[in-house]
């Protein structure tokens, strides 16, 4: 019991990335102290901690890529670098005194529902108990490295972009970048001025929308924002509202979508060499994959020391990459910008819910959740940016903040003794997923391209609604959608408590 008579739940958050930090701040702000954040890395920031490849920056403007509760006046760039974003996360963590709550170097190997709570097992064998577990494990965490024959025989250095080794110096080297997603495009732009040659192995080209990704935020702007925090707050909210355009163009066909798609097509025309333009022309609609944004890539790729290779990779030998046409591309460094296992979520953790059901069993048909935040059969467990998160359309910080406040309301209800355990009903989860299926129909992600948005069964793992719908769905707990167990009584699914 806490001082005010409220039952104080024990909470474990897994992951100190963007959403884990948002959850920690929400708990602090709501007066919860009995929580810990378990982080397998040695610093906060999640994806921004693990990724530190050359040229890493965010292709979303910094004044929107930040927490609503902590707008940062001091961004040096309009599109911040990875380092700057990392510093921002560290500043937020320190400002809210969260560092003392984080156990670094602590990987969670397993978590199991041991009625009436969770037992969480770390990779080093420690066991922790909790009333609630919040999985803030992120999406783009597990690097995907393709099984190319001979990969291990390469005599030079090879590395996945998300595990970049700062010891690698590409100056004057022959470098290969495999993959032309947002990462590959940033790497080519960064390597071109310093490497002797850059070969981009592009299996399927991506559309690139131009944006002034290199421009600085004038220091006078930072000074003015520091002096006017309330106006800064209003500006942030205005920007957030304007960013609704992204959800609109991706989820609804119409002239706005066409306009942005034509911007991508027009940008491609800046490639003067016809053969190169042909190689860089995708065979699907712009915006279908996660849109690549760059103000530098098309300039870099037209330089004489850059070559775009569209032939399939056949094998890797000690001296380099051999393509299907039999050419051996001699190399010193190979960088795999080949993306992530985006649908793993908390796996490979062994997560076991009610009646011994494992997450692998429950998700054998693909990841599935109630409103991206809870899973039937896994009581008192929440997912931050879980299945169907809006990675392609809505501010992730906004989504994480909203989810964290929704979770806090559940904790408040637990504190008041309103339940011992809750889990979403199968029916409510099915209803949500059916609505998702219908809403995904007219989205641009569904127009015939192969992207990391797709699950194994070919369906899109994204949020097909707008921000207002998300706010409505996660503004307060809907007990009618949950199987509620309390000390007084245990209600079967079809008689879930409604308030
Ligand atoms: P990605 O978008 O999944 O792209 C992976 C690339 O690797 C694709 O071009 C893919 O080709 C290629 N590839 C995969 N396996 C291959 C193989 N066996 N042979 C040849 N090519 C292969 O990965 P990413 O670029 O790392 O980006 C992932 C996400 O991270 C982005 O979509 C974005 O959400 C995020 N990100 C954001 C920023 C930012 O500035 N905010 C920066 C970087 C990344 P196919 O298309 O043919 O599969």
Boltz pocket constraint, residues with backbone or C-beta under 6 A from the ligand:
constraints:
  - pocket:
      binder: B
      contacts: [[A, 57], [A, 58], [A, 59], [A, 60], [A, 140], [A, 146], [A, 147], [A, 161], [A, 178], [A, 179], [A, 180], [A, 181], [A, 182], [A, 183], [A, 184], [A, 186], [A, 201], [A, 202], [A, 203], [A, 204], [A, 290], [A, 313], [A, 337], [A, 338], [A, 339], [A, 340], [A, 391], [A, 450], [A, 452]]
      max_distance: 6.0
